Amino acid sequence: MTFFFPSPSVYVRYPSQRRVPLIISSPHSGRIYFSDFVENSRVSFGDLQRVEDRYIDLFFDEESSYGATFLSTDFPRSWCDVNRDYRELDPNMFRPALDYEDILISEKVKNGFGVIPRCISQGKSIYTHCLPQDEINFRLSIGWFPYHERLNNLIRQLYNTFGKVFIIDFHSMPPLLFNKKTDFVLGNNHGKSCSSDFVSFIENFLLKNKYQVKINTPYSGGYITKKYGNPDNNIHVIQIEIDRSLYINLSTLKLSSNFIFLKKQINNLIKEIVDFI
């Protein structure tokens, strides 16, 4: 497979003053849709929007990054999911069917959630037809490869300067159906992607602010967490899932009145993390 890089749909915001070895990643908050993608989808536009990590990027602005570097996408995860391996492709989604030797048929792919998703939820397909193979090249070239190229570059730059890097991969989740309400899920690939001290620091901050927290259940981290986390080499990656109902009206998909309050608390968390690292 060959790829090209036509135009940026990935953006990096650097801090205006001092820079610290912290990257804030928001890979699923993109809200710009290609018109042909929406027109050719069998699901409604609202259904596509419901699988975004909607408005996660709005928690972070230049004034509240405290020296962190922010990385995000413009395009939606239902179009290209950069939190998957680029080889996680469903061969039967395309015509002619794929015969590449290096594709990965993971459980995510089998369930419809590969790098080019087939479904927005279990059994709810996006398409009525198969996609042309050229669509792989187009989406990965605009989405997946630029995101990871920039993330790799940021890691290398910060590591060369500070000898350590911390990455917080922010996501949102639907309300979890546990016996007890869960506000945040912290995922560190079951201890493999970042130090336990870093996880405990974030957990203690959230508990102190009266939030309910789970560790690695049901989300232990996706491709970004597993690919880049290397605590033995002082590269620490944690995934943070936020219950969407804390800041979004789930019926209208608009920001709720609690957004400003939660943003202040997330910003306080980032400030304390900067002090921690």
C-alpha positions as CSV (number, residue, x, y, z in Angstrom):
1,M,0.0,0.0,0.0
2,T,1.2,3.5,-0.8
3,F,0.0,6.7,0.8
4,F,0.1,10.5,0.1
5,F,-0.5,13.5,2.3
6,P,-2.9,15.9,0.5
7,S,-4.1,18.3,3.1
8,P,-4.0,18.8,6.9
9,S,-7.1,17.7,8.9
10,V,-4.9,17.3,12.0
11,Y,-3.8,20.2,14.0
12,V,-1.3,20.9,16.7
13,R,-1.5,23.9,19.1
14,Y,1.8,24.7,20.8
15,P,1.9,26.7,24.0
16,S,2.7,30.4,23.7
17,Q,5.1,30.5,26.6
18,R,7.0,27.8,28.4
19,R,6.7,24.3,27.1
20,V,6.4,21.2,29.3
21,P,6.7,17.5,28.4
22,L,3.0,17.0,28.3
23,I,0.8,16.2,25.2
24,I,-2.9,16.4,25.4
25,S,-4.4,14.2,22.6
26,S,-8.0,14.3,21.5
27,P,-8.3,11.9,18.5
28,H,-12.1,11.6,18.4
29,S,-13.4,15.1,18.8
30,G,-13.5,16.0,15.0
31,R,-16.8,17.4,13.8
32,I,-16.1,18.3,10.2
33,Y,-17.8,15.8,7.8
34,F,-17.3,15.2,4.1
35,S,-20.7,15.7,2.4
36,D,-20.4,12.5,0.4
37,F,-19.7,10.5,3.6
38,V,-22.9,11.8,5.2
39,E,-25.0,11.4,2.0
40,N,-23.8,7.8,1.5
41,S,-24.4,6.7,5.1
42,R,-27.5,4.7,5.9
43,V,-27.5,6.1,9.5
44,S,-28.6,9.7,10.3
45,F,-26.3,12.6,10.8
46,G,-27.3,12.7,14.4
47,D,-26.3,9.0,14.8
48,L,-22.9,9.8,13.4
49,Q,-22.5,12.7,15.8
50,R,-23.3,10.5,18.8
51,V,-20.1,8.5,18.4
52,E,-17.9,11.6,18.5
53,D,-16.0,12.4,21.6
54,R,-18.1,15.5,21.3
55,Y,-16.6,18.8,22.3
56,I,-13.7,17.2,24.2
57,D,-11.4,19.7,22.4
58,L,-13.3,22.6,24.0
59,F,-11.9,21.8,27.4
60,F,-8.5,22.9,26.3
61,D,-7.5,26.4,25.0
62,E,-4.2,28.2,24.9
63,E,-4.7,29.9,28.2
64,S,-5.5,26.6,30.1
65,S,-2.9,24.3,28.6
66,Y,-0.2,25.4,31.1
67,G,2.6,24.6,28.7
68,A,1.1,21.4,27.3
69,T,0.9,20.7,23.5
70,F,-2.5,19.9,22.1
71,L,-3.1,17.5,19.3
72,S,-6.5,16.9,17.7
73,T,-8.4,16.1,14.4
74,D,-11.0,17.9,12.3
75,F,-12.6,14.7,10.9
76,P,-14.9,12.4,12.8
77,R,-14.0,9.0,14.1
78,S,-16.8,7.3,12.1
79,W,-14.8,8.3,9.0
80,C,-11.3,7.4,10.2
81,D,-10.4,6.2,13.6
82,V,-6.8,7.1,14.4
83,N,-7.0,5.2,17.7
84,R,-6.6,1.9,15.7
85,D,-3.7,0.4,13.9
86,Y,-3.8,1.5,10.2
87,R,-3.8,-2.2,9.3
88,E,-7.1,-2.9,11.1
89,L,-9.2,-3.2,8.0
90,D,-12.2,-5.3,7.3
91,P,-11.4,-6.9,3.9
92,N,-15.1,-7.4,3.1
93,M,-16.0,-3.7,3.4
94,F,-14.3,-3.1,0.1
95,R,-14.7,-4.0,-3.6
96,P,-12.7,-5.8,-4.7
97,A,-12.2,-7.5,-1.3
98,L,-8.7,-6.8,0.2
99,D,-6.0,-9.4,-0.2
100,Y,-3.2,-7.5,1.6
101,E,-1.1,-9.8,3.7
102,D,-0.5,-7.3,6.4
103,I,-4.1,-6.4,7.4
104,L,-5.0,-7.2,11.0
105,I,-8.4,-8.9,11.6
106,S,-8.7,-7.9,15.3
107,E,-11.8,-8.3,17.5
108,K,-12.5,-4.6,16.9
109,V,-12.5,-5.2,13.1
110,K,-14.7,-8.2,13.5
111,N,-17.2,-6.1,15.5
112,G,-17.2,-3.3,12.8
113,F,-14.8,-0.9,14.6
114,G,-11.6,-0.9,12.5
115,V,-9.6,2.1,11.4
116,I,-12.3,2.7,8.8
117,P,-15.4,1.8,10.8
118,R,-18.1,-0.3,9.3
119,C,-20.5,0.3,12.2
120,I,-21.3,3.1,14.7
121,S,-22.5,0.7,17.3
122,Q,-22.9,-3.1,17.5
123,G,-24.8,-4.3,14.5
124,K,-25.6,-0.7,13.2
125,S,-23.9,-0.4,9.9
126,I,-22.8,2.9,8.4
127,Y,-23.0,1.8,4.7
128,T,-25.4,0.2,2.4
129,H,-22.7,-0.8,0.0
130,C,-19.0,-1.7,-0.2
131,L,-16.4,1.0,-0.5
132,P,-13.8,1.3,-3.3
133,Q,-10.3,0.4,-2.3
134,D,-9.1,3.9,-3.2
135,E,-11.0,5.1,-0.1
136,I,-8.4,3.4,2.1
137,N,-5.6,5.4,0.6
138,F,-7.6,8.6,0.8
139,R,-8.8,8.3,4.5
140,L,-5.5,7.1,5.9
141,S,-3.5,9.7,4.0
142,I,-5.7,12.6,5.2
143,G,-6.3,11.2,8.7
144,W,-4.3,8.4,10.2
145,F,-0.8,9.0,8.9
146,P,-0.7,12.8,9.6
147,Y,-2.0,12.3,13.1
148,H,0.6,9.7,14.0
149,E,3.4,11.5,12.2
150,R,2.7,14.6,14.3
151,L,2.4,12.6,17.5
152,N,5.7,10.8,16.8
153,N,7.4,14.1,16.1
154,L,6.0,15.7,19.3
155,I,7.2,12.8,21.4
156,R,10.7,12.9,19.9
157,Q,11.0,16.7,20.3
158,L,9.9,16.6,24.0
159,Y,11.9,13.6,24.8
160,N,15.0,15.1,23.4
161,T,14.5,18.2,25.4
162,F,13.2,16.8,28.7
163,G,14.1,13.1,28.8
164,K,10.5,12.2,29.5
165,V,7.1,12.6,28.0
166,F,3.6,12.4,29.4
167,I,0.5,11.9,27.1
168,I,-3.1,12.2,28.2
169,D,-5.4,10.7,25.6
170,F,-8.8,12.3,26.3
171,H,-12.1,10.6,25.3
172,S,-15.8,10.7,26.2
173,M,-18.0,7.8,26.9
174,P,-21.7,7.1,27.2
175,P,-23.0,6.7,30.8
176,L,-21.9,3.3,32.0
177,L,-24.5,0.7,33.2
178,F,-22.8,-0.2,36.4
179,N,-24.5,-0.4,39.8
180,K,-22.6,2.8,40.8
181,K,-22.3,5.9,38.6
182,T,-18.9,6.2,36.9
183,D,-17.7,9.7,36.0
184,F,-14.2,8.9,34.7
185,V,-12.4,5.8,33.6
186,L,-8.6,5.8,33.6
187,G,-6.9,3.4,31.3
188,N,-3.2,2.5,31.4
189,N,-3.2,-0.8,29.6
190,H,-3.3,-2.6,32.9
191,G,-0.1,-1.0,34.2
192,K,1.9,-1.3,30.9
193,S,1.5,2.3,29.5
194,C,2.4,4.6,32.4
195,S,3.6,4.6,35.9
196,S,1.2,3.7,38.8
197,D,2.2,7.0,40.5
198,F,0.8,8.9,37.5
199,V,-2.5,7.0,37.5
200,S,-2.8,7.4,41.3
201,F,-2.2,11.1,41.1
202,I,-5.0,11.7,38.6
203,E,-7.3,9.3,40.4
204,N,-6.7,11.1,43.8
205,F,-7.4,14.4,42.2
206,L,-10.8,13.2,40.8
207,L,-11.8,11.5,44.0
208,K,-10.9,14.6,46.0
209,N,-13.4,16.5,43.7
210,K,-16.1,13.9,44.4
211,Y,-16.0,12.1,41.1
212,Q,-16.5,8.3,40.8
213,V,-13.5,6.7,39.1
214,K,-12.7,3.3,37.6
215,I,-9.3,2.0,36.5
216,N,-9.1,0.0,33.2
217,T,-12.8,-1.0,33.4
218,P,-14.3,-1.2,30.9
219,Y,-11.7,0.9,29.0
220,S,-8.0,0.0,29.4
221,G,-6.8,2.1,26.5
222,G,-6.8,1.9,22.7
223,Y,-4.1,1.8,20.1
224,I,-2.5,5.2,21.1
225,T,-2.1,4.1,24.7
226,K,-0.7,0.7,23.8
227,K,1.5,1.9,21.0
228,Y,3.2,4.8,22.6
229,G,3.2,4.0,26.3
230,N,6.7,2.9,27.4
231,P,7.2,3.8,31.1
232,D,10.5,2.0,31.3
233,N,11.8,4.7,28.9
234,N,9.9,7.4,30.7
235,I,7.1,7.8,28.1
236,H,3.9,7.6,30.0
237,V,0.5,7.4,28.3
238,I,-2.9,7.4,30.1
239,Q,-6.4,7.3,28.5
240,I,-9.1,9.3,30.3
241,E,-12.7,8.7,29.5
242,I,-15.3,11.3,30.7
243,D,-19.0,10.5,31.0
244,R,-20.6,12.7,28.4
245,S,-23.6,13.4,30.5
246,L,-21.4,15.5,32.8
247,Y,-21.2,18.2,30.2
248,I,-23.5,17.4,27.3
249,N,-27.3,17.2,27.0
250,L,-27.5,13.7,25.5
251,S,-30.8,14.4,23.8
252,T,-29.8,17.6,22.0
253,L,-26.0,16.9,21.8
254,K,-25.4,20.5,23.0
255,L,-23.2,21.6,25.8
256,S,-25.0,21.6,29.2
257,S,-24.9,24.3,31.9
258,N,-22.3,22.1,33.7
259,F,-19.7,22.4,31.0
260,I,-18.0,25.6,32.4
261,F,-17.7,24.1,35.8
262,L,-16.3,20.8,34.5
263,K,-13.9,22.7,32.2
264,K,-12.5,24.6,35.3
265,Q,-11.9,21.3,37.0
266,I,-10.3,19.7,34.0
267,N,-8.0,22.8,33.7
268,N,-7.1,22.5,37.4
269,L,-6.2,18.8,36.8
270,I,-3.9,19.8,33.9
271,K,-2.3,22.5,36.0
272,E,-1.6,20.0,38.8
273,I,-0.3,17.4,36.3
274,V,2.1,20.0,35.0
275,D,3.4,20.5,38.6
276,F,3.6,16.7,39.0
277,I,5.7,16.1,36.0
